[in-house]
Every structure is written in C-alpha cells, then in structure tokens.
Amino acid sequence: MTSALTPADARARLRELAPQVREALVLTRRGRVLAGPRALAPAAKDLLRATRAPAVEAVSGGGVVFAARSERHAAVVVARRGALPGPVLYGVRRVLQGLEAGQE
C-alpha cells in the first residue's frame, strides 16, 4: 500500500530517488504545475505529449529525463547521466501512486 502524498511531498520524494537527480516536477494530467520549477513545464509538457506511453526515458548529451503519468498526474525527473532507469522509473510510478491515493 502506498502512502498518500501531497504534490510537495511527491516532489521531495522524486528528488531523493537517486543521487544523480537534479530536479523534479509534478503536474496535473493536463500539465498544470503542482510542485517544482515552472520553467521546466513547457519542455515537460512537450515530452509527455510526444508519446502515449505511461512512462518514458529520454537521453540527451547533458543527462536523462524520466517521465511518467497516472490517471490524474504526471511527474518528470531530470538527472545526470548514470541514473539507473529501472529504479528511477519504478520510484516515479510509486510516487504517482501516492499522489493518486491522496486524491481519493
């Protein structure tokens, strides 16, 4: 069972997923920022719109972006290279479950 999380708690948990995590953003499913830097929102929304997949990993020269969505929320994590995708995406999905539990 996952504990209910507020958006601020969810962002804090996302930032603790791996030492390589630099930033995290929590959004509504429609893209409204609930926690995190608003400057990341346009790129986060573009990434989430680019695929219908429930989770995605995008690698660039500067690092890695992980994103996942649930029924009502989305989360994006920006990390340096070296972050392990499996554990990070698992953690992102668990955080989203906590957000959903907080909405019930």
N, C-alpha and C positions, 0 to 999 in steps of 0.2 A: 504494500500500500504506500502511496506517495503522499507526503505531507502537503497541505495547501500552501501556496506561495503567493505573495504579492508581487507585482512587477519589479519592485526594487529588490526584494529578496531573490527573485529569479535572476536578475542581472548579476547580483553578487555571487550567486552560485555558479553562473556561467563563467565569470571571471576566475573562478577557482578550479576550473576543470583541468587545466594543465599549466605548467609554468610558462609555456610559450604564448598563452592567451594575452593579447594586448588590449582588447576591447570587446564589449558585448552590447547588444541592442535587443530590446524586447518590444514587439509591435503587436497591434491587433492584426487579425487576418487581413483586414483591408489596408493595413500599412500605417496606421496612426501610432506614433511613438509613445510607448508607455514608460520606458526607462532606458536611459543611455543617451549618447550624444546624437542630437538631431542632425548634425552634419553628415552622419553615416546613412541616414534614412533614404535619400534618393538612390544610392548605389545598392542598398539592401533591397529596396523595392524592385529595382531592375533585375537583380539576381533572382528573387523569388518569382517574378513574372516570367522569367525566361524558361521556366520549367514547371511542369505539373507534378514533379516528383515530390514525395513528402520530405525528403532530405537531399542535400546537395553539398558537394565539396568542390571548391574552385581554387585552383593553384595559380599563383602569379609569381613573377620574379621576386616580389617583396614578401611573400608569405602565402597563407592559406586562409580562405574564408569558408566557414561551415554554416549552413543554414538549414533550418527545419521548420515545419509548420504543423499545427494541430487544428482542431476544428475551429477554435476562436483566436489563436495566437500564432505568432511566428517569432523565431529567435535567430539571431545572426551573431557569430563569433568570429573575430578577426585574430589570427595567430601568426606567430613567426613560423618559419619552416621548422620541421621537427616534431610538430604536434601530431600525435597518432590519431588518424581519422576514426578508427573504430571506437575507442574510448570517448573521444570528444563528441562524436555524433550520438553515442549512447547517452552520454550526460545531457546533451541538449534535449533529446527526446524525454528524458526523465524530468528535466526542469519544466518542459512544456506540460507534462502530465500534472505536475504540481500546480501550474497556473490554471489548468482546466479544473482541478479539484477545488481551487479557490473560487471558482465561478459557479459551482453547483449550489 
